[in-house]
Amino acid sequence: MDRRNFHLFQPLTYQVATGALSPGEIAYPLRAILKRHRRARVLLAEVSDIDVDRRELQLRSVDGLPAPPSLGYDTLIVSGGSQYSYFGHDEWSEHAAEVKSLESALTVRGRILGAFEAAEMERDRARRAPWLTFVVVGAGPTGVEMAGQIAELARHTLRGEFRSIDPRNGRILLVEAADRVLTSFPESLSRRAATSLERLGVTLLLGRTVVSVDRDGVTVQDHDGATERIASRNVVWAAGVTASSLAAKLGSLTGAACDRAGRVLVEPDLTLPERPDVFALGDMVQVRGSDGQTVALPGTAPVAIQQGRYAAKVVRDRLRGRSTPSFRYRDKGNLATIGRASAVADLRGLKLSGLLAWLIWLVVHLWYLVGFQNRVLVFIRWSFSYFNHGRGARLITGEPGGE
């Protein structure tokens, strides 16, 4: 059950936001994925409430389409994911869009491309500058990848396409509260990533916290309390996440604890306390280890994939009267791309950067894409882009971001 009829490969939504890929190349219809599984049924609906005592879901329709009012279950597996957190300032989202969903990625694409169009029309240099200033907040993998893609778009793809402006003069600022980018990576790889970003023309504003976002720009504050105003009509938010509201709902229903990010604490077998029939997994959970201590797991796709497979195994084992060991995450490493032929990889202690890391990143992301057709199309797109810096999905399909 989902409120969307497609599976979205979130690690590549930022490439939709910068015109490198089209939406259909990173999304795949749920019914097509499950069509060979005759006992699987897909429902387009949204869960409005959960009755764990009666083992029943309360549903509401999506876009006015008919949906059953309720649905019973024997086993419930909840994977509601997460969304970006604006740290108590949800009003900032109006001016600082994120790229976690397909809809928001398309919004960001329209704003970025619309900004270049607006700058082309603006004759006053002072008023043109904010249109050509792009601020990315958060220097985790998504923020680093987003900043690198905007830089490549401005420096290479759009080069020579405008008459009044030179897109290469655009400023790309990456704001991070920590003292380095990619804090989940070893420090040596963070330094290499920072060097690659600066080579692309990205300006790093480290040790700065965003304290205000509005239509005309952002205000950042350093560790000493000094503030700086940055005039920009293009702000992309990639700083911090909060769990789906379903996590808090499950916590209140079962008495499970929730952390500051809204993630619900599940047992070693990924079930809720005293509720072996309810599983929760992915970005919306923290896992209690077999020793009772909370296990820190990254909010990445490999974690959710392994948890999904584990939950399915537990259900199968129960039907066969077998027991299942506690969930154990097998860390296969961490990857982030900066730009063309540039990436960093931390693979179980093996630290790589540059072209080799980028090739590994390509293979891994192609492997995890759903649908053979999508893999072929994305491979062709990336190959084309590598040789001529092209981006064939540079379409403004919604309202441009600004006036």
C-alpha positions as CSV (number, residue, x, y, z in Angstrom):
1,M,0.0,0.0,0.0
2,D,1.3,3.4,-1.0
3,R,0.0,6.9,-1.7
4,R,2.1,6.8,-4.9
5,N,1.8,4.3,-7.6
6,F,5.6,4.0,-8.2
7,H,8.8,3.0,-6.5
8,L,11.2,5.9,-6.4
9,F,15.0,5.5,-6.3
10,Q,15.7,8.4,-4.0
11,P,19.5,8.4,-4.2
12,L,19.2,9.8,-7.7
13,T,16.4,12.4,-7.2
14,Y,19.1,15.2,-7.2
15,Q,19.9,14.3,-10.8
16,V,16.3,14.9,-11.8
17,A,16.6,18.2,-10.0
18,T,19.5,19.2,-12.1
19,G,18.2,17.9,-15.5
20,A,20.6,15.0,-15.7
21,L,17.8,12.4,-15.6
22,S,14.1,12.3,-16.3
23,P,11.6,11.3,-13.6
24,G,10.6,8.1,-15.4
25,E,14.3,6.9,-15.3
26,I,14.5,6.7,-11.5
27,A,10.9,5.6,-10.8
28,Y,9.1,2.3,-11.7
29,P,5.4,1.4,-11.3
30,L,4.6,-0.7,-8.3
31,R,2.2,-2.9,-10.2
32,A,4.9,-3.6,-12.8
33,I,7.4,-4.7,-10.1
34,L,4.9,-7.1,-8.5
35,K,3.0,-8.3,-11.5
36,R,4.6,-11.8,-11.5
37,H,3.8,-12.2,-7.8
38,R,0.2,-13.3,-8.1
39,R,-0.5,-13.2,-4.4
40,A,0.7,-9.6,-4.1
41,R,-1.9,-6.9,-4.3
42,V,-1.2,-3.2,-4.8
43,L,-3.5,-0.6,-3.3
44,L,-3.3,3.2,-4.0
45,A,-4.3,4.7,-0.6
46,E,-2.9,6.4,2.4
47,V,-2.9,5.1,6.0
48,S,-4.7,7.5,8.3
49,D,-4.7,5.5,11.5
50,I,-3.7,2.1,12.9
51,D,-5.6,-0.1,15.3
52,V,-3.1,-2.5,16.7
53,D,-5.6,-4.2,19.0
54,R,-8.0,-5.0,16.1
55,R,-5.2,-5.4,13.6
56,E,-6.8,-3.0,11.3
57,L,-5.7,0.0,9.1
58,Q,-7.9,3.0,8.6
59,L,-7.4,4.3,5.0
60,R,-8.1,7.5,3.2
61,S,-8.3,8.1,-0.6
62,V,-5.5,9.7,-2.7
63,D,-6.6,12.5,-5.1
64,G,-10.2,11.6,-4.7
65,L,-9.8,8.1,-6.0
66,P,-12.0,5.4,-4.2
67,A,-10.3,3.4,-1.5
68,P,-11.6,0.9,1.1
69,P,-12.2,2.5,4.5
70,S,-10.2,-0.1,6.3
71,L,-8.0,-3.1,5.8
72,G,-7.3,-6.0,8.3
73,Y,-3.9,-7.7,8.6
74,D,-2.2,-10.6,10.2
75,T,1.3,-9.1,9.9
76,L,2.0,-5.4,9.4
77,I,5.3,-4.1,7.9
78,V,5.6,-0.3,8.0
79,S,8.3,1.5,6.1
80,G,7.2,5.1,6.0
81,G,10.7,6.6,5.4
82,S,11.7,10.1,6.4
83,Q,11.6,13.7,5.3
84,Y,13.9,16.6,5.6
85,S,13.7,18.5,8.9
86,Y,13.8,22.3,8.9
87,F,14.7,22.3,12.7
88,G,11.4,23.8,13.8
89,H,11.2,26.3,10.9
90,D,8.8,24.6,8.5
91,E,8.1,28.0,6.9
92,W,11.6,27.8,5.4
93,S,10.4,25.0,3.1
94,E,8.6,27.6,1.0
95,H,11.9,29.1,-0.1
96,A,14.3,26.2,0.4
97,A,13.0,23.1,-1.4
98,E,14.4,19.7,-0.8
99,V,15.0,16.8,-3.3
100,K,13.8,13.8,-1.4
101,S,10.6,13.3,-3.4
102,L,10.0,13.3,-7.1
103,E,7.6,16.3,-6.9
104,S,10.1,18.4,-4.9
105,A,13.0,17.4,-7.3
106,L,10.9,18.8,-10.2
107,T,10.2,21.9,-8.2
108,V,13.9,22.5,-7.7
109,R,14.6,21.8,-11.3
110,G,12.2,24.5,-12.4
111,R,13.7,26.9,-9.9
112,I,17.3,26.3,-11.0
113,L,16.6,26.5,-14.7
114,G,14.1,29.4,-14.1
115,A,16.9,31.3,-12.3
116,F,19.1,31.3,-15.3
117,E,16.2,32.5,-17.5
118,A,15.5,35.3,-15.0
119,A,19.1,36.3,-14.9
120,E,19.2,36.5,-18.7
121,M,16.3,39.0,-18.6
122,E,17.6,41.1,-15.7
123,R,19.8,44.0,-17.0
124,D,20.8,45.3,-13.5
125,R,23.8,43.5,-12.3
126,A,23.0,43.9,-8.6
127,R,19.5,42.5,-9.1
128,R,20.9,39.7,-11.4
129,A,23.4,38.4,-8.8
130,P,20.9,36.8,-6.4
131,W,19.5,34.8,-9.4
132,L,22.9,33.4,-10.1
133,T,23.7,32.6,-6.5
134,F,22.8,29.0,-5.5
135,V,22.9,28.0,-1.8
136,V,22.9,24.3,-0.8
137,V,22.3,23.8,2.9
138,G,23.9,20.6,4.3
139,A,27.1,18.9,3.2
140,G,26.1,15.3,3.6
141,P,26.1,13.1,0.4
142,T,22.9,14.7,-1.0
143,G,24.2,18.2,-0.4
144,V,27.6,17.5,-1.9
145,E,26.2,15.8,-4.9
146,M,23.7,18.5,-5.4
147,A,26.3,21.3,-5.2
148,G,28.5,19.4,-7.6
149,Q,25.7,18.9,-10.1
150,I,24.7,22.6,-10.1
151,A,28.3,23.6,-10.6
152,E,28.7,21.2,-13.6
153,L,25.4,22.5,-15.0
154,A,26.6,26.1,-14.8
155,R,30.2,25.6,-15.8
156,H,29.7,23.1,-18.6
157,T,26.2,22.2,-19.7
158,L,24.8,25.8,-20.1
159,R,28.0,27.3,-21.4
160,G,27.3,29.3,-24.6
161,E,23.5,29.0,-24.4
162,F,22.8,32.5,-23.1
163,R,23.5,35.9,-24.6
164,S,23.3,38.3,-21.7
165,I,24.9,36.2,-19.0
166,D,27.7,33.7,-18.6
167,P,26.4,30.9,-16.4
168,R,30.0,30.1,-15.4
169,N,29.8,33.3,-13.3
170,G,27.2,31.8,-11.0
171,R,28.1,31.3,-7.4
172,I,27.4,27.9,-5.7
173,L,27.7,28.0,-1.9
174,L,27.6,24.8,0.2
175,V,26.7,25.6,3.9
176,E,27.5,23.1,6.6
177,A,27.4,23.5,10.4
178,A,30.2,21.0,10.9
179,D,33.8,21.8,10.2
180,R,34.0,19.4,7.2
181,V,31.9,18.0,4.4
182,L,30.7,14.3,4.4
183,T,31.1,13.8,8.1
184,S,30.0,10.2,7.8
185,F,33.2,9.5,5.8
186,P,36.8,9.3,7.0
187,E,38.4,12.7,7.3
188,S,40.9,12.0,4.5
189,L,38.0,11.4,2.1
190,S,36.2,14.5,3.3
191,R,39.3,16.6,2.4
192,R,39.4,15.0,-1.0
193,A,35.8,15.7,-1.6
194,A,36.2,19.3,-0.5
195,T,39.1,19.7,-2.9
196,S,37.0,18.3,-5.8
197,L,34.1,20.6,-4.9
198,E,36.4,23.7,-4.9
199,R,37.9,22.6,-8.2
200,L,34.4,22.7,-9.6
201,G,33.9,26.2,-8.4
202,V,31.8,25.4,-5.2
203,T,32.5,27.7,-2.3
204,L,32.4,25.9,1.1
205,L,30.9,27.7,4.1
206,L,31.9,25.4,6.9
207,G,31.1,25.9,10.6
208,R,28.0,28.0,9.6
209,T,24.5,27.4,10.7
210,V,21.5,28.7,8.8
211,V,19.3,31.0,11.1
212,S,17.0,32.5,8.5
213,V,15.6,31.7,5.1
214,D,13.3,33.9,3.1
215,R,12.4,34.8,-0.5
216,D,15.5,37.0,-0.9
217,G,18.2,34.8,0.6
218,V,19.6,33.1,3.7
219,T,21.3,34.3,6.9
220,V,24.1,32.1,8.3
221,Q,25.8,32.3,11.7
222,D,29.3,31.1,12.6
223,H,30.4,29.5,15.9
224,D,31.3,33.0,17.3
225,G,27.8,34.3,16.7
226,A,28.6,36.5,13.8
227,T,26.0,36.5,11.1
228,E,26.2,36.9,7.3
229,R,23.5,37.7,4.8
230,I,23.6,35.9,1.5
231,A,21.3,37.2,-1.2
232,S,20.0,34.3,-3.2
233,R,16.8,33.3,-5.0
234,N,17.8,29.6,-5.1
235,V,18.2,27.7,-1.8
236,V,18.2,23.9,-1.7
237,W,17.7,22.1,1.6
238,A,19.7,19.0,2.4
239,A,20.3,19.3,6.1
240,G,18.9,16.7,8.6
241,V,15.9,14.4,8.4
242,T,12.9,13.5,10.6
243,A,11.1,10.2,10.5
244,S,7.6,9.7,9.0
245,S,4.7,10.6,11.3
246,L,3.8,6.9,11.3
247,A,6.8,6.3,13.6
248,A,5.3,8.6,16.3
249,K,1.9,6.9,15.7
250,L,3.4,3.5,16.3
251,G,5.3,4.7,19.3
252,S,2.2,6.1,21.0
253,L,0.2,2.9,20.2
254,T,2.8,0.5,21.5
255,G,4.7,2.5,24.1
256,A,7.9,2.3,22.1
257,A,10.3,5.2,22.6
258,C,11.0,7.7,19.9
259,D,14.3,9.7,19.6
260,R,14.7,13.4,18.7
261,A,14.5,12.7,15.0
262,G,11.1,11.0,15.5
263,R,12.5,7.4,14.9
264,V,10.7,4.7,16.8
265,L,12.8,2.1,18.7
266,V,12.2,-1.5,17.6
267,E,13.3,-4.8,19.0
268,P,16.2,-6.8,17.6
269,D,13.8,-8.6,15.2
270,L,12.5,-5.2,14.0
271,T,9.1,-5.6,15.7
272,L,7.4,-3.2,18.1
273,P,7.5,-4.0,21.8
274,E,4.9,-6.6,22.8
275,R,3.7,-6.5,19.2
276,P,5.4,-9.3,17.2
277,D,2.8,-8.8,14.4
278,V,4.0,-5.2,13.7
279,F,7.4,-4.6,12.0
280,A,8.9,-1.2,11.3
281,L,12.0,-0.6,9.3
282,G,14.0,1.9,7.2
283,D,14.7,5.5,8.0
284,M,11.8,5.7,10.5
285,V,13.4,3.3,13.1
286,Q,16.2,2.8,15.5
287,V,17.1,-0.8,16.3
288,R,17.7,-2.2,19.8
289,G,20.6,-4.6,19.8
290,S,20.5,-8.1,21.4
291,D,22.5,-6.5,24.4
292,G,19.7,-3.9,24.9
293,Q,21.8,-1.0,23.5
294,T,20.6,1.1,20.5
295,V,22.5,0.2,17.3
296,A,23.4,3.3,15.2
297,L,22.5,2.6,11.6
298,P,22.8,5.0,8.7
299,G,19.7,6.2,7.0
300,T,20.6,4.8,3.7
301,A,19.0,2.5,1.1
302,P,21.2,-0.6,1.9
303,V,19.9,-0.6,5.5
304,A,16.3,-0.5,4.4
305,I,16.9,-3.2,1.7
306,Q,18.5,-5.5,4.2
307,Q,15.7,-4.9,6.8
308,G,13.0,-5.5,4.2
309,R,14.6,-8.9,3.3
310,Y,15.0,-9.7,7.0
311,A,11.3,-8.9,7.8
312,A,10.2,-11.2,4.9
313,K,12.4,-14.0,6.2
314,V,10.9,-13.7,9.7
315,V,7.4,-14.0,8.3
316,R,8.4,-17.0,6.3
317,D,10.1,-18.6,9.2
318,R,7.1,-18.1,11.5
319,L,4.8,-19.8,8.9
320,R,7.2,-22.7,9.0
321,G,7.5,-22.8,12.7
322,R,11.2,-21.7,12.7
323,S,13.0,-19.1,14.8
324,T,15.0,-16.3,13.2
325,P,18.2,-14.7,14.6
326,S,18.2,-11.0,15.4
327,F,18.7,-8.5,12.6
328,R,22.3,-7.7,11.8
329,Y,23.3,-5.1,9.3
330,R,26.2,-5.9,7.0
331,D,27.9,-2.6,6.1
332,K,29.1,-2.8,2.5
333,G,30.5,0.7,2.6
334,N,29.7,4.3,1.8
335,L,29.7,6.2,-1.6
336,A,29.2,9.8,-2.7
337,T,29.8,11.4,-6.1
338,I,31.0,15.0,-6.5
339,G,30.9,15.4,-10.2
340,R,32.1,14.0,-13.5
341,A,34.6,11.2,-12.9
342,S,34.9,12.3,-9.3
343,A,33.6,10.5,-6.2
344,V,34.7,9.1,-2.8
345,A,34.2,5.6,-1.6
346,D,34.8,4.0,1.9
347,L,34.5,0.3,1.3
348,R,35.1,-1.6,4.6
349,G,38.3,0.4,5.3
350,L,39.3,0.7,1.6
351,K,39.4,4.4,0.9
352,L,39.1,5.4,-2.8
353,S,38.6,8.7,-4.6
354,G,38.6,10.0,-8.1
355,L,37.8,8.0,-11.3
356,L,37.9,4.5,-9.7
357,A,35.5,5.6,-6.9
358,W,33.2,7.2,-9.5
359,L,33.1,4.0,-11.6
360,I,32.2,2.0,-8.5
361,W,29.5,4.5,-7.7
362,L,28.0,4.1,-11.2
363,V,27.9,0.3,-11.0
364,V,26.3,0.3,-7.6
365,H,23.6,2.7,-8.5
366,L,22.8,1.0,-11.8
367,W,22.6,-2.3,-9.9
368,Y,20.1,-1.0,-7.4
369,L,17.9,0.7,-9.9
370,V,14.6,-1.1,-10.4
371,G,13.8,-2.2,-13.9
372,F,16.1,-3.3,-16.7
373,Q,14.8,-0.6,-19.0
374,N,15.7,2.1,-16.5
375,R,19.2,0.7,-16.0
376,V,19.8,0.8,-19.8
377,L,18.4,4.3,-20.1
378,V,20.3,5.7,-17.2
379,F,23.5,4.1,-18.5
380,I,23.0,5.7,-21.9
381,R,22.2,9.1,-20.3
382,W,25.3,9.0,-18.1
383,S,27.5,7.9,-21.1
384,F,26.2,10.7,-23.2
385,S,26.7,13.2,-20.3
386,Y,30.2,12.0,-19.7
387,F,31.4,12.7,-23.3
388,N,29.6,16.0,-23.9
389,H,28.3,17.3,-20.6
390,G,24.8,17.1,-21.9
391,R,21.6,17.1,-19.8
392,G,18.6,16.2,-21.9
393,A,16.0,16.7,-19.2
394,R,16.4,20.5,-18.7
395,L,12.7,21.2,-18.9
396,I,10.8,23.8,-16.8
397,T,7.5,21.9,-16.4
398,G,6.0,23.8,-13.4
399,E,6.0,27.4,-12.1
400,P,9.6,28.8,-12.1
401,G,10.8,29.7,-8.7
402,G,10.4,33.4,-8.4
403,E,9.1,36.4,-10.2
